[in-house]
């Protein structure tokens, strides 16, 4: 599966199959939240949250690819990511794009 953030793949004519998406909602456990809150007092990267968001993006991407595979897609173009806070210490990550088939 080819994944790109452009609306084309050089050298290929594409047939649009439709919008595909994948999402997840992630949170850290209380122990890590306390440690990250203390870390935020002195500044610097909150590595537990960075790790959480990286895992969430990977899972959302995997689910988007599975959605595209159900349509028989060869690639997903124009991929975008978005995130939003759902509640304190929980975030949703969504990956979406256009599933295409090579002509």
Jmol script that loads the backbone (N, CA, C; Angstrom):
load data "model"
ATOM      1  N   UNK A   1       0.861  -1.174   0.000  1.00  0.00           N
ATOM      2  CA  UNK A   1       0.000   0.000   0.000  1.00  0.00           C
ATOM      3  C   UNK A   1       0.903   1.231   0.000  1.00  0.00           C
ATOM      4  N   UNK A   2       0.665   2.124  -0.945  1.00  0.00           N
ATOM      5  CA  UNK A   2       1.412   3.381  -1.008  1.00  0.00           C
ATOM      6  C   UNK A   2       0.615   4.444  -0.266  1.00  0.00           C
ATOM      7  N   UNK A   3       1.300   5.169   0.606  1.00  0.00           N
ATOM      8  CA  UNK A   3       0.671   6.230   1.390  1.00  0.00           C
ATOM      9  C   UNK A   3       1.413   7.527   1.112  1.00  0.00           C
ATOM     10  N   UNK A   4       0.690   8.556   0.649  1.00  0.00           N
ATOM     11  CA  UNK A   4       1.322   9.845   0.361  1.00  0.00           C
ATOM     12  C   UNK A   4       0.427  10.984   0.818  1.00  0.00           C
ATOM     13  N   UNK A   5       1.048  12.139   1.066  1.00  0.00           N
ATOM     14  CA  UNK A   5       0.255  13.303   1.460  1.00  0.00           C
ATOM     15  C   UNK A   5       0.012  14.257   0.295  1.00  0.00           C
ATOM     16  N   UNK A   6       0.351  13.824  -0.919  1.00  0.00           N
ATOM     17  CA  UNK A   6       0.045  14.587  -2.128  1.00  0.00           C
ATOM     18  C   UNK A   6      -1.224  14.024  -2.748  1.00  0.00           C
ATOM     19  N   UNK A   7      -1.803  14.761  -3.696  1.00  0.00           N
ATOM     20  CA  UNK A   7      -3.033  14.267  -4.329  1.00  0.00           C
ATOM     21  C   UNK A   7      -2.750  13.490  -5.608  1.00  0.00           C
ATOM     22  N   UNK A   8      -1.493  13.087  -5.820  1.00  0.00           N
ATOM     23  CA  UNK A   8      -1.107  12.325  -7.002  1.00  0.00           C
ATOM     24  C   UNK A   8       0.070  11.421  -6.645  1.00  0.00           C
ATOM     25  N   UNK A   9       0.319  10.457  -7.515  1.00  0.00           N
ATOM     26  CA  UNK A   9       1.515   9.619  -7.418  1.00  0.00           C
ATOM     27  C   UNK A   9       2.158   9.688  -8.787  1.00  0.00           C
ATOM     28  N   UNK A  10       3.320  10.279  -8.863  1.00  0.00           N
ATOM     29  CA  UNK A  10       4.004  10.524 -10.126  1.00  0.00           C
ATOM     30  C   UNK A  10       4.065   9.263 -10.981  1.00  0.00           C
ATOM     31  N   UNK A  11       3.663   9.422 -12.251  1.00  0.00           N
ATOM     32  CA  UNK A  11       3.727   8.323 -13.213  1.00  0.00           C
ATOM     33  C   UNK A  11       2.545   7.382 -13.171  1.00  0.00           C
ATOM     34  N   UNK A  12       1.546   7.679 -12.369  1.00  0.00           N
ATOM     35  CA  UNK A  12       0.386   6.798 -12.255  1.00  0.00           C
ATOM     36  C   UNK A  12      -0.907   7.570 -12.482  1.00  0.00           C
ATOM     37  N   UNK A  13      -1.791   6.965 -13.259  1.00  0.00           N
ATOM     38  CA  UNK A  13      -3.134   7.515 -13.409  1.00  0.00           C
ATOM     39  C   UNK A  13      -3.994   6.833 -12.348  1.00  0.00           C
ATOM     40  N   UNK A  14      -4.784   7.630 -11.630  1.00  0.00           N
ATOM     41  CA  UNK A  14      -5.507   7.114 -10.476  1.00  0.00           C
ATOM     42  C   UNK A  14      -7.013   7.151 -10.667  1.00  0.00           C
ATOM     43  N   UNK A  15      -7.666   6.139 -10.134  1.00  0.00           N
ATOM     44  CA  UNK A  15      -9.131   6.094 -10.063  1.00  0.00           C
ATOM     45  C   UNK A  15      -9.506   6.256  -8.589  1.00  0.00           C
ATOM     46  N   UNK A  16     -10.316   7.239  -8.290  1.00  0.00           N
ATOM     47  CA  UNK A  16     -10.717   7.502  -6.907  1.00  0.00           C
ATOM     48  C   UNK A  16     -11.751   6.487  -6.444  1.00  0.00           C
ATOM     49  N   UNK A  17     -11.518   5.903  -5.289  1.00  0.00           N
ATOM     50  CA  UNK A  17     -12.457   4.934  -4.714  1.00  0.00           C
ATOM     51  C   UNK A  17     -13.288   5.551  -3.597  1.00  0.00           C
ATOM     52  N   UNK A  18     -12.719   6.506  -2.871  1.00  0.00           N
ATOM     53  CA  UNK A  18     -13.478   7.157  -1.809  1.00  0.00           C
ATOM     54  C   UNK A  18     -12.633   7.504  -0.603  1.00  0.00           C
ATOM     55  N   UNK A  19     -13.278   8.177   0.332  1.00  0.00           N
ATOM     56  CA  UNK A  19     -12.639   8.601   1.580  1.00  0.00           C
ATOM     57  C   UNK A  19     -12.442   7.399   2.493  1.00  0.00           C
ATOM     58  N   UNK A  20     -11.258   7.319   3.091  1.00  0.00           N
ATOM     59  CA  UNK A  20     -10.978   6.283   4.077  1.00  0.00           C
ATOM     60  C   UNK A  20     -10.448   6.963   5.338  1.00  0.00           C
ATOM     61  N   UNK A  21     -10.678   6.313   6.466  1.00  0.00           N
ATOM     62  CA  UNK A  21     -10.241   6.908   7.723  1.00  0.00           C
ATOM     63  C   UNK A  21      -9.956   5.826   8.747  1.00  0.00           C
ATOM     64  N   UNK A  22      -9.220   6.225   9.748  1.00  0.00           N
ATOM     65  CA  UNK A  22      -8.952   5.377  10.902  1.00  0.00           C
ATOM     66  C   UNK A  22      -8.766   6.281  12.095  1.00  0.00           C
ATOM     67  N   UNK A  23      -9.220   5.850  13.251  1.00  0.00           N
ATOM     68  CA  UNK A  23      -9.073   6.692  14.431  1.00  0.00           C
ATOM     69  C   UNK A  23      -8.867   5.849  15.674  1.00  0.00           C
ATOM     70  N   UNK A  24      -8.420   6.519  16.727  1.00  0.00           N
ATOM     71  CA  UNK A  24      -8.251   5.892  18.024  1.00  0.00           C
ATOM     72  C   UNK A  24      -8.320   6.980  19.095  1.00  0.00           C
ATOM     73  N   UNK A  25      -8.684   6.588  20.285  1.00  0.00           N
ATOM     74  CA  UNK A  25      -8.648   7.479  21.438  1.00  0.00           C
ATOM     75  C   UNK A  25      -7.701   6.841  22.448  1.00  0.00           C
ATOM     76  N   UNK A  26      -6.721   7.605  22.858  1.00  0.00           N
ATOM     77  CA  UNK A  26      -5.682   7.088  23.746  1.00  0.00           C
ATOM     78  C   UNK A  26      -5.611   7.912  25.024  1.00  0.00           C
ATOM     79  N   UNK A  27      -5.175   7.274  26.103  1.00  0.00           N
ATOM     80  CA  UNK A  27      -4.902   7.985  27.351  1.00  0.00           C
ATOM     81  C   UNK A  27      -3.720   7.312  28.036  1.00  0.00           C
ATOM     82  N   UNK A  28      -3.073   8.032  28.932  1.00  0.00           N
ATOM     83  CA  UNK A  28      -1.987   7.482  29.739  1.00  0.00           C
ATOM     84  C   UNK A  28      -2.558   7.098  31.091  1.00  0.00           C
ATOM     85  N   UNK A  29      -1.906   6.181  31.772  1.00  0.00           N
ATOM     86  CA  UNK A  29      -2.396   5.817  33.102  1.00  0.00           C
ATOM     87  C   UNK A  29      -1.970   6.867  34.126  1.00  0.00           C
ATOM     88  N   UNK A  30      -2.623   6.865  35.240  1.00  0.00           N
ATOM     89  CA  UNK A  30      -2.466   7.894  36.257  1.00  0.00           C
ATOM     90  C   UNK A  30      -1.015   8.094  36.690  1.00  0.00           C
ATOM     91  N   UNK A  31      -0.270   7.024  36.845  1.00  0.00           N
ATOM     92  CA  UNK A  31       1.132   7.134  37.273  1.00  0.00           C
ATOM     93  C   UNK A  31       1.953   7.970  36.313  1.00  0.00           C
ATOM     94  N   UNK A  32       1.800   7.718  35.025  1.00  0.00           N
ATOM     95  CA  UNK A  32       2.551   8.497  34.035  1.00  0.00           C
ATOM     96  C   UNK A  32       2.048   9.930  33.979  1.00  0.00           C
ATOM     97  N   UNK A  33       0.749  10.137  34.186  1.00  0.00           N
ATOM     98  CA  UNK A  33       0.214  11.501  34.191  1.00  0.00           C
ATOM     99  C   UNK A  33       0.848  12.322  35.310  1.00  0.00           C
ATOM    100  N   UNK A  34       1.004  11.725  36.477  1.00  0.00           N
ATOM    101  CA  UNK A  34       1.610  12.433  37.608  1.00  0.00           C
ATOM    102  C   UNK A  34       3.061  12.790  37.281  1.00  0.00           C
ATOM    103  N   UNK A  35       3.808  11.838  36.741  1.00  0.00           N
ATOM    104  CA  UNK A  35       5.204  12.098  36.390  1.00  0.00           C
ATOM    105  C   UNK A  35       5.312  13.184  35.315  1.00  0.00           C
ATOM    106  N   UNK A  36       4.429  13.161  34.337  1.00  0.00           N
ATOM    107  CA  UNK A  36       4.478  14.167  33.275  1.00  0.00           C
ATOM    108  C   UNK A  36       4.070  15.541  33.797  1.00  0.00           C
ATOM    109  N   UNK A  37       3.145  15.579  34.758  1.00  0.00           N
ATOM    110  CA  UNK A  37       2.752  16.856  35.357  1.00  0.00           C
ATOM    111  C   UNK A  37       3.937  17.475  36.085  1.00  0.00           C
ATOM    112  N   UNK A  38       4.703  16.661  36.789  1.00  0.00           N
ATOM    113  CA  UNK A  38       5.898  17.158  37.477  1.00  0.00           C
ATOM    114  C   UNK A  38       6.934  17.647  36.467  1.00  0.00           C
ATOM    115  N   UNK A  39       7.100  16.914  35.395  1.00  0.00           N
ATOM    116  CA  UNK A  39       8.049  17.290  34.337  1.00  0.00           C
ATOM    117  C   UNK A  39       7.650  18.625  33.716  1.00  0.00           C
ATOM    118  N   UNK A  40       6.353  18.876  33.573  1.00  0.00           N
ATOM    119  CA  UNK A  40       5.900  20.117  32.946  1.00  0.00           C
ATOM    120  C   UNK A  40       6.249  21.344  33.795  1.00  0.00           C
ATOM    121  N   UNK A  41       6.496  21.134  35.082  1.00  0.00           N
ATOM    122  CA  UNK A  41       6.882  22.249  35.949  1.00  0.00           C
ATOM    123  C   UNK A  41       8.266  22.794  35.603  1.00  0.00           C
ATOM    124  N   UNK A  42       9.166  21.930  35.160  1.00  0.00           N
ATOM    125  CA  UNK A  42      10.533  22.356  34.836  1.00  0.00           C
ATOM    126  C   UNK A  42      10.752  22.543  33.344  1.00  0.00           C
ATOM    127  N   UNK A  43       9.810  22.100  32.540  1.00  0.00           N
ATOM    128  CA  UNK A  43       9.910  22.266  31.089  1.00  0.00           C
ATOM    129  C   UNK A  43      10.586  21.087  30.422  1.00  0.00           C
ATOM    130  N   UNK A  44      10.523  21.081  29.121  1.00  0.00           N
ATOM    131  CA  UNK A  44      11.126  20.013  28.338  1.00  0.00           C
ATOM    132  C   UNK A  44      10.057  19.128  27.716  1.00  0.00           C
ATOM    133  N   UNK A  45      10.533  18.151  26.969  1.00  0.00           N
ATOM    134  CA  UNK A  45       9.613  17.248  26.271  1.00  0.00           C
ATOM    135  C   UNK A  45       8.927  16.324  27.256  1.00  0.00           C
ATOM    136  N   UNK A  46       7.634  16.137  27.058  1.00  0.00           N
ATOM    137  CA  UNK A  46       6.854  15.187  27.849  1.00  0.00           C
ATOM    138  C   UNK A  46       6.858  13.871  27.080  1.00  0.00           C
ATOM    139  N   UNK A  47       7.903  13.080  27.281  1.00  0.00           N
ATOM    140  CA  UNK A  47       8.152  11.910  26.440  1.00  0.00           C
ATOM    141  C   UNK A  47       7.042  10.866  26.505  1.00  0.00           C
ATOM    142  N   UNK A  48       6.380  10.707  27.634  1.00  0.00           N
ATOM    143  CA  UNK A  48       5.289   9.723  27.712  1.00  0.00           C
ATOM    144  C   UNK A  48       4.143  10.130  26.793  1.00  0.00           C
ATOM    145  N   UNK A  49       3.881  11.433  26.707  1.00  0.00           N
ATOM    146  CA  UNK A  49       2.814  11.900  25.821  1.00  0.00           C
ATOM    147  C   UNK A  49       3.245  11.841  24.354  1.00  0.00           C
ATOM    148  N   UNK A  50       4.519  12.111  24.089  1.00  0.00           N
ATOM    149  CA  UNK A  50       5.032  11.974  22.723  1.00  0.00           C
ATOM    150  C   UNK A  50       4.878  10.535  22.254  1.00  0.00           C
ATOM    151  N   UNK A  51       5.252   9.605  23.113  1.00  0.00           N
ATOM    152  CA  UNK A  51       5.118   8.174  22.803  1.00  0.00           C
ATOM    153  C   UNK A  51       3.648   7.806  22.569  1.00  0.00           C
ATOM    154  N   UNK A  52       2.769   8.304  23.434  1.00  0.00           N
ATOM    155  CA  UNK A  52       1.345   8.006  23.304  1.00  0.00           C
ATOM    156  C   UNK A  52       0.809   8.502  21.952  1.00  0.00           C
ATOM    157  N   UNK A  53       1.176   9.716  21.568  1.00  0.00           N
ATOM    158  CA  UNK A  53       0.667  10.276  20.313  1.00  0.00           C
ATOM    159  C   UNK A  53       1.264   9.550  19.106  1.00  0.00           C
ATOM    160  N   UNK A  54       2.530   9.144  19.182  1.00  0.00           N
ATOM    161  CA  UNK A  54       3.130   8.370  18.098  1.00  0.00           C
ATOM    162  C   UNK A  54       2.415   7.032  17.925  1.00  0.00           C
ATOM    163  N   UNK A  55       2.114   6.378  19.037  1.00  0.00           N
ATOM    164  CA  UNK A  55       1.376   5.106  18.985  1.00  0.00           C
ATOM    165  C   UNK A  55      -0.029   5.321  18.423  1.00  0.00           C
ATOM    166  N   UNK A  56      -0.666   6.402  18.818  1.00  0.00           N
ATOM    167  CA  UNK A  56      -2.016   6.696  18.334  1.00  0.00           C
ATOM    168  C   UNK A  56      -2.014   6.962  16.828  1.00  0.00           C
ATOM    169  N   UNK A  57      -1.033   7.734  16.341  1.00  0.00           N
ATOM    170  CA  UNK A  57      -0.950   7.989  14.890  1.00  0.00           C
ATOM    171  C   UNK A  57      -0.715   6.698  14.119  1.00  0.00           C
ATOM    172  N   UNK A  58       0.157   5.830  14.650  1.00  0.00           N
ATOM    173  CA  UNK A  58       0.431   4.556  13.977  1.00  0.00           C
ATOM    174  C   UNK A  58      -0.815   3.687  13.911  1.00  0.00           C
ATOM    175  N   UNK A  59      -1.573   3.625  14.997  1.00  0.00           N
ATOM    176  CA  UNK A  59      -2.794   2.821  15.023  1.00  0.00           C
ATOM    177  C   UNK A  59      -3.861   3.407  14.095  1.00  0.00           C
ATOM    178  N   UNK A  60      -4.010   4.723  14.105  1.00  0.00           N
ATOM    179  CA  UNK A  60      -4.985   5.367  13.218  1.00  0.00           C
ATOM    180  C   UNK A  60      -4.619   5.113  11.754  1.00  0.00           C
ATOM    181  N   UNK A  61      -3.325   5.186  11.439  1.00  0.00           N
ATOM    182  CA  UNK A  61      -2.869   4.920  10.069  1.00  0.00           C
ATOM    183  C   UNK A  61      -3.153   3.482   9.673  1.00  0.00           C
ATOM    184  N   UNK A  62      -2.860   2.541  10.574  1.00  0.00           N
ATOM    185  CA  UNK A  62      -3.131   1.119  10.310  1.00  0.00           C
ATOM    186  C   UNK A  62      -4.611   0.898  10.017  1.00  0.00           C
ATOM    187  N   UNK A  63      -5.477   1.525  10.792  1.00  0.00           N
ATOM    188  CA  UNK A  63      -6.922   1.363  10.594  1.00  0.00           C
ATOM    189  C   UNK A  63      -7.379   2.009   9.283  1.00  0.00           C
ATOM    190  N   UNK A  64      -6.758   3.121   8.903  1.00  0.00           N
ATOM    191  CA  UNK A  64      -7.082   3.760   7.632  1.00  0.00           C
ATOM    192  C   UNK A  64      -6.683   2.838   6.467  1.00  0.00           C
ATOM    193  N   UNK A  65      -5.510   2.232   6.565  1.00  0.00           N
ATOM    194  CA  UNK A  65      -5.046   1.304   5.524  1.00  0.00           C
ATOM    195  C   UNK A  65      -5.990   0.115   5.422  1.00  0.00           C
ATOM    196  N   UNK A  66      -6.436  -0.419   6.545  1.00  0.00           N
ATOM    197  CA  UNK A  66      -7.389  -1.536   6.526  1.00  0.00           C
ATOM    198  C   UNK A  66      -8.684  -1.130   5.829  1.00  0.00           C
ATOM    199  N   UNK A  67      -9.138   0.097   6.080  1.00  0.00           N
ATOM    200  CA  UNK A  67     -10.335   0.627   5.433  1.00  0.00           C
ATOM    201  C   UNK A  67     -10.122   0.700   3.919  1.00  0.00           C
ATOM    202  N   UNK A  68      -8.939   1.152   3.514  1.00  0.00           N
ATOM    203  CA  UNK A  68      -8.615   1.260   2.085  1.00  0.00           C
ATOM    204  C   UNK A  68      -8.524  -0.119   1.428  1.00  0.00           C
ATOM    205  N   UNK A  69      -7.961  -1.081   2.132  1.00  0.00           N
ATOM    206  CA  UNK A  69      -7.839  -2.437   1.597  1.00  0.00           C
ATOM    207  C   UNK A  69      -9.206  -3.059   1.338  1.00  0.00           C
ATOM    208  N   UNK A  70     -10.181  -2.748   2.186  1.00  0.00           N
ATOM    209  CA  UNK A  70     -11.545  -3.254   1.981  1.00  0.00           C
ATOM    210  C   UNK A  70     -12.129  -2.759   0.660  1.00  0.00           C
ATOM    211  N   UNK A  71     -11.688  -1.584   0.207  1.00  0.00           N
ATOM    212  CA  UNK A  71     -12.165  -1.025  -1.066  1.00  0.00           C
ATOM    213  C   UNK A  71     -11.341  -1.517  -2.258  1.00  0.00           C
ATOM    214  N   UNK A  72     -10.286  -2.280  -1.984  1.00  0.00           N
ATOM    215  CA  UNK A  72      -9.415  -2.762  -3.049  1.00  0.00           C
ATOM    216  C   UNK A  72      -8.421  -1.713  -3.525  1.00  0.00           C
ATOM    217  N   UNK A  73      -8.066  -0.790  -2.677  1.00  0.00           N
ATOM    218  CA  UNK A  73      -7.172   0.311  -3.046  1.00  0.00           C
ATOM    219  C   UNK A  73      -5.729  -0.156  -3.200  1.00  0.00           C
ATOM    220  N   UNK A  74      -5.019   0.535  -4.083  1.00  0.00           N
ATOM    221  CA  UNK A  74      -3.581   0.336  -4.245  1.00  0.00           C
ATOM    222  C   UNK A  74      -2.797   1.362  -3.429  1.00  0.00           C
ATOM    223  N   UNK A  75      -3.444   2.487  -3.110  1.00  0.00           N
ATOM    224  CA  UNK A  75      -2.767   3.574  -2.410  1.00  0.00           C
ATOM    225  C   UNK A  75      -3.788   4.461  -1.713  1.00  0.00           C
ATOM    226  N   UNK A  76      -3.290   5.287  -0.799  1.00  0.00           N
ATOM    227  CA  UNK A  76      -4.095   6.341  -0.190  1.00  0.00           C
ATOM    228  C   UNK A  76      -3.336   7.646  -0.429  1.00  0.00           C
ATOM    229  N   UNK A  77      -4.010   8.594  -1.048  1.00  0.00           N
ATOM    230  CA  UNK A  77      -3.394   9.886  -1.335  1.00  0.00           C
ATOM    231  C   UNK A  77      -4.008  10.969  -0.457  1.00  0.00           C
ATOM    232  N   UNK A  78      -3.311  12.087  -0.406  1.00  0.00           N
ATOM    233  CA  UNK A  78      -3.787  13.266   0.324  1.00  0.00           C
ATOM    234  C   UNK A  78      -4.081  12.948   1.796  1.00  0.00           C
ATOM    235  N   UNK A  79      -3.173  12.200   2.420  1.00  0.00           N
ATOM    236  CA  UNK A  79      -3.361  11.790   3.816  1.00  0.00           C
ATOM    237  C   UNK A  79      -3.194  12.988   4.745  1.00  0.00           C
ATOM    238  N   UNK A  80      -4.075  13.062   5.722  1.00  0.00           N
ATOM    239  CA  UNK A  80      -4.041  14.111   6.737  1.00  0.00           C
ATOM    240  C   UNK A  80      -4.259  13.479   8.108  1.00  0.00           C
ATOM    241  N   UNK A  81      -3.766  14.157   9.123  1.00  0.00           N
ATOM    242  CA  UNK A  81      -3.962  13.740  10.506  1.00  0.00           C
ATOM    243  C   UNK A  81      -4.594  14.889  11.279  1.00  0.00           C
ATOM    244  N   UNK A  82      -5.416  14.547  12.240  1.00  0.00           N
ATOM    245  CA  UNK A  82      -6.007  15.549  13.125  1.00  0.00           C
ATOM    246  C   UNK A  82      -6.081  14.931  14.513  1.00  0.00           C
ATOM    247  N   UNK A  83      -6.051  15.793  15.517  1.00  0.00           N
ATOM    248  CA  UNK A  83      -6.196  15.303  16.883  1.00  0.00           C
ATOM    249  C   UNK A  83      -7.051  16.281  17.669  1.00  0.00           C
ATOM    250  N   UNK A  84      -7.665  15.757  18.703  1.00  0.00           N
ATOM    251  CA  UNK A  84      -8.518  16.585  19.558  1.00  0.00           C
ATOM    252  C   UNK A  84      -8.538  15.991  20.958  1.00  0.00           C
ATOM    253  N   UNK A  85      -8.629  16.864  21.940  1.00  0.00           N
ATOM    254  CA  UNK A  85      -8.781  16.408  23.320  1.00  0.00           C
ATOM    255  C   UNK A  85     -10.218  15.955  23.521  1.00  0.00           C
ATOM    256  N   UNK A  86     -10.396  14.775  24.047  1.00  0.00           N
ATOM    257  CA  UNK A  86     -11.732  14.217  24.288  1.00  0.00           C
ATOM    258  C   UNK A  86     -12.157  14.507  25.728  1.00  0.00           C
ATOM    259  N   UNK A  87     -11.227  14.336  26.631  1.00  0.00           N
ATOM    260  CA  UNK A  87     -11.422  14.618  28.044  1.00  0.00           C
ATOM    261  C   UNK A  87     -10.036  14.848  28.622  1.00  0.00           C
ATOM    262  N   UNK A  88      -9.954  15.179  29.888  1.00  0.00           N
ATOM    263  CA  UNK A  88      -8.646  15.389  30.488  1.00  0.00           C
ATOM    264  C   UNK A  88      -7.796  14.129  30.328  1.00  0.00           C
ATOM    265  N   UNK A  89      -6.610  14.294  29.767  1.00  0.00           N
ATOM    266  CA  UNK A  89      -5.631  13.213  29.597  1.00  0.00           C
ATOM    267  C   UNK A  89      -6.035  12.152  28.574  1.00  0.00           C
ATOM    268  N   UNK A  90      -6.941  12.478  27.652  1.00  0.00           N
ATOM    269  CA  UNK A  90      -7.283  11.549  26.571  1.00  0.00           C
ATOM    270  C   UNK A  90      -7.391  12.342  25.276  1.00  0.00           C
ATOM    271  N   UNK A  91      -6.865  11.766  24.211  1.00  0.00           N
ATOM    272  CA  UNK A  91      -6.878  12.450  22.916  1.00  0.00           C
ATOM    273  C   UNK A  91      -7.303  11.490  21.821  1.00  0.00           C
ATOM    274  N   UNK A  92      -8.033  12.029  20.860  1.00  0.00           N
ATOM    275  CA  UNK A  92      -8.393  11.274  19.661  1.00  0.00           C
ATOM    276  C   UNK A  92      -7.434  11.668  18.553  1.00  0.00           C
ATOM    277  N   UNK A  93      -6.995  10.686  17.805  1.00  0.00           N
ATOM    278  CA  UNK A  93      -6.205  10.923  16.604  1.00  0.00           C
ATOM    279  C   UNK A  93      -6.943  10.267  15.455  1.00  0.00           C
ATOM    280  N   UNK A  94      -7.105  11.006  14.364  1.00  0.00           N
ATOM    281  CA  UNK A  94      -7.737  10.466  13.173  1.00  0.00           C
ATOM    282  C   UNK A  94      -6.803  10.656  11.982  1.00  0.00           C
ATOM    283  N   UNK A  95      -6.710   9.631  11.164  1.00  0.00           N
ATOM    284  CA  UNK A  95      -5.963   9.682   9.902  1.00  0.00           C
ATOM    285  C   UNK A  95      -7.000   9.505   8.803  1.00  0.00           C
ATOM    286  N   UNK A  96      -6.923  10.332   7.767  1.00  0.00           N
ATOM    287  CA  UNK A  96      -7.877  10.197   6.671  1.00  0.00           C
ATOM    288  C   UNK A  96      -7.223  10.575   5.348  1.00  0.00           C
ATOM    289  N   UNK A  97      -7.784  10.043   4.284  1.00  0.00           N
ATOM    290  CA  UNK A  97      -7.257  10.301   2.949  1.00  0.00           C
ATOM    291  C   UNK A  97      -8.197   9.740   1.909  1.00  0.00           C
ATOM    292  N   UNK A  98      -7.741   9.757   0.664  1.00  0.00           N
ATOM    293  CA  UNK A  98      -8.533   9.270  -0.450  1.00  0.00           C
ATOM    294  C   UNK A  98      -7.944   7.968  -0.959  1.00  0.00           C
ATOM    295  N   UNK A  99      -8.742   6.913  -0.944  1.00  0.00           N
ATOM    296  CA  UNK A  99      -8.317   5.613  -1.466  1.00  0.00           C
ATOM    297  C   UNK A  99      -8.376   5.664  -2.987  1.00  0.00           C
ATOM    298  N   UNK A 100      -7.310   5.148  -3.632  1.00  0.00           N
ATOM    299  CA  UNK A 100      -7.247   5.153  -5.093  1.00  0.00           C
ATOM    300  C   UNK A 100      -6.755   3.804  -5.597  1.00  0.00           C
ATOM    301  N   UNK A 101      -7.075   3.550  -6.848  1.00  0.00           N
ATOM    302  CA  UNK A 101      -6.632   2.345  -7.548  1.00  0.00           C
ATOM    303  C   UNK A 101      -5.890   2.808  -8.785  1.00  0.00           C
ATOM    304  N   UNK A 102      -4.804   2.121  -9.137  1.00  0.00           N
ATOM    305  CA  UNK A 102      -4.058   2.471 -10.347  1.00  0.00           C
ATOM    306  C   UNK A 102      -4.843   2.005 -11.567  1.00  0.00           C
ATOM    307  N   UNK A 103      -4.903   2.875 -12.590  1.00  0.00           N
ATOM    308  CA  UNK A 103      -5.590   2.514 -13.844  1.00  0.00           C
ATOM    309  C   UNK A 103      -4.652   1.732 -14.732  1.00  0.00           C
TER     310      UNK A 103
END
end "model"
wireframe off; spacefill off
backbone 0.3
color backbone group
